[in-house]
Structures are given as structure tokens and as C-alpha cells.
Amino acid sequence: MTSDLPKSDLDPENWDAFRSAAHALLDDCLDRQQNARDLPWQPVPQDVRDSYALPDAGVGMDATSLTKVLRDTILPYATGNTHPRFFGWVHGTGMAEGLLSEMVAAAMNSNCGGRDHGMVYVERAVIDWTRRQMGFPNTASGVMVTGTSQATVIALSAARLRALGPDVRKDGQGNDRLTAYAGAGLHNSARKALELMGIGGANLRLFPETGAGLDTDALQAQLARDRADGAIPFALLGTAGSVDFGKFDDLHELADLAAEEGLWFHVDGAFGAWTRLADAPWRALSDGIERADSMACDFHKWMYVPYDCGLVLIRDEAEHHAAFAERPSYLAPMEAGLAGGDPWFCDYGIDLSRGNRALKVWTAIQAHGTKKLGAAITANCQAATQMGQLIEGTQGMALAAPVVSNIVVFTADDGLDGGGQSALNTRIAQDLQIAGEVVFSTTRANLPCGKDITCLRAAITNHRTTSDDIIRAVTAVVRYRS
Ligand SMILES: *Cc1c(COP(=O)(O)O)cnc(C)c1O
């Protein structure tokens, strides 16, 4: 007996109506991009927040009502990082081409875990382009991930496999105690990776970084102590662009040290790796990154592509593959057809089902070329230099540290005591955000005078920022401090 299945009504019933509503929404999205300068962060009004609640039964709307909701209650309440005076944390801006690539990606809805289809080849092309920019050998492999946090887990998993052998996948770490080493400016995501992997955050050893760089004598003394205690030192973590001050470790020095001590050398280049595309003197900051065993970087920060989008590169494809490859029978490869096309990205990372992250990068590089992207990165470093000079030239303001790349950390009035400065800087950050004038974030820093205070912080990974925006930002701080 056969009976007809009920027809799904999850596809539009009226494609003409859907098409015209979608075209109108595309125009709204384009307006939003084109008018980014007029659209700073704004708090979400309570009634709008309330409207986000989903009733048990959902709603059920036609395309016209749905696109109206998206336009009126969703589109205006973004993080604000599309605005030219958004300098908080390390947030990328996204470029107009992102709209095109995300639209095509959604239409294709590819699963990039593996198999043989176009987006797998596009992802390989993006990885290969990045590999060349970073100076990694063509024996390297990579996989696109949510961001540097996930990339670090993948890199350190390969590092652990080298230290403990392939049985660690089957047996776990047992009583082996692994230890990792880094400068004090290391991003918190590395500690999280070690926690998640069961290595434990306490087995991460951080060493002070003075003007002369990382204290390698202290590091080597600790290594010797750890070995004597029966620990297994397995990784040295370098930073190309620290999240606090935008500082760079001497990567050649760390590569030498890792080689001497038999450690896996990983570099967190979340944003700073992209100084590879910048002009002198900034390019030289990341010299030596090509010697790493692995590195992590984000496209969603300093490559201006939409969230989320990061990459891990691993020098030796075999070590990368050994840490993650697994093909149960339902994923068996075939000689030809859709299940062909080795390698599959699911053998190089955590995710099996994977969205299309590569197309937005590929589209950005196709649209602008490496040189123009590099010029934007150079311009951001120049903007940070300009901001630093304005701050130094303004009565009462002081830098917490010299500007080395794209990050500026400063206090609005160094005439106050420590508590007074912290309170003032926090208030200014908040007031300027609410006013929609400038977004600074804050961070704790030790001023040259010895005071440990909450400072204002600008990280410039914003291709829309002009000199005038920098002047307006500093002027706004002066205006708001009284
Ligand atoms: C942002 C950042 C991270 C974390 O990267 P996500 O993409 O947010 O996961 C790690 N290290 C540095 C230096 C960062 O700036």
C-alpha cells in the first residue's frame, strides 16, 4: 500500500513574494553597510529585547512580515564593530563583499567536513594562500575553525601527540603531566585549551616580559625543575600580537629555544600574524613565524571578513592528521563520486559537520588582492601611531606602554591617584560607548610610574578608520574627562 507523503511547506509557498521581500532586505543590508559611519553601537531597548522571546508554538510569518522584523528589530542592534570609531577588544569590521559570500554560502549550504565538492577546494585554496603568506612549507596542513581559541586546541592536540605518542588518543594522558611555557602576555584562550584538554591550567608556566623580551633564563630554569619533577614539557607558546599591548615575542629566539629544548613551538597570531602583509617596520614584528610547528590566526579580526573565521596551520601534515583522523564505516572514503576527494577536513579537527568559512576569505582576497589588504593593515598601524602621538601631546594623558603595532593603551589623566584614574577611564569608556561616539575597551596596566590602573584601550583592526576618526576619538576623551 502506498500513500503520498504530505507536502512540506517549509519552502516558500509564493516564491515571487519571497523574492521581492528578499530583494528589499538585501537593500536594507546594503544600506547598513554603506552607512556604517552613521550606525554606532546602541543599547537594545527593553521592548525590542522582549520581542525576541519565542513563544512555545513559534510564530509563523510570511516573508514580508519576517523581513520587516529582521530589518526593524534585528539589524539595528549590532555590536557596533562596523563603525569607524569602534576600537574595543579586537573586533574586525567585515567588508561589503561579506554580504555576497555569505549569501552564496547560505544558498549552497555545503557541509565542509569532507567529500568531493567545490567548497572543499575553495577551503584548500584559502589555506594554501595563507600558508604561503606565513612562510610555512608546502608539507603543512590546515583547517578553518571558529577562531584562534579552537585553533589552539587543535594545535596543542597535535603537540601532545608528538610528546606522548599516538596511544594518547586511546589511553588518555594517564599520569603523565604535561607542561607548557609562554610569556606573560599570552592570551587566556591558551589556558582554556589546556584546561579543556585535561592538561590543566596550572601546568602553563608564564614568564615576565621586560624591555629585553621574555626571560628565557627563568624559563629554562623552570624547564629543568619540571623535568626533574617528572613532568613532560611539551610546548612553547609564542605570541605574535598580544591582546593587551599588541606586543610581539622574538619568534626567532623562541624557535631556537624550542629546538634546543625539544618543545613544540606554537604561535598565537590571532591578529598579529597579519603583519606579514604590512609594510616596514610592522612586517618585521612577525619575522620567525615561519619556523613554528603550528600557528593560529583569525580572518575575522585583522582580515576584515565576517565572523566567525579562524585557521590553524600545522607544519607537518602527518602530525596534524595523526591527532584527528578517524573514519568509521559510515564515513568510509570512496575512489570516486561525492565520497571521494581525500583529504577530508573532518580528519584535521574537531568538527564533522562544518559550515562554509572559506568562501568569505576567498571572496575578500579575490575582490581586493593581497596588496590592498596589506595596505589596510599598515594604515591601522599608522592610525595607532597617530593616536599614540596625540595622546602623548595632550596635557595629562599618558600611554601605558609604547605603541608597537595597532594597540594603544592609555590613561586620560595621569594627575589623579591610581583609583581616581581607574574610575575616570572606566567612566569615559562607558560614556563614549553610550553616546555612540567612540568604543574603547579597558584593561589593567602597570603605568611607567608604577601605578597599576584600569586604562583605556584601542585595538585598531578597522579598515574604515580615518585620521579624522583618530583625532575625534582623542578629542572626545578630552571632552568627556571633565
Ligand atoms: C582574539 C584572540 C584570541 C582568541 O581568538 P578567538 O578568535 O576569539 O577565538 C587569541 N589570542 C589573541 C592574541 C587574540 O587577540
The ligand as a Gaussian input file, in Angstrom:
#p B3LYP/6-31G(d) Opt

LIG

0 1
 C       41.085000      37.130000      19.947000
 C       42.338000      36.468000      20.372000
 C       42.365000      35.105000      20.687000
 C       41.117000      34.257000      20.667000
 O       40.667000      34.143000      19.363000
 P       39.123000      33.885000      19.012000
 O       39.084000      34.034000      17.544000
 O       38.350000      34.937000      19.733000
 O       38.801000      32.522000      19.469000
 C       43.576000      34.540000      20.999000
 N       44.694000      35.268000      21.010000
 C       44.712000      36.594000      20.737000
 C       46.010000      37.343000      20.773000
 C       43.528000      37.232000      20.419000
 O       43.517000      38.545000      20.137000

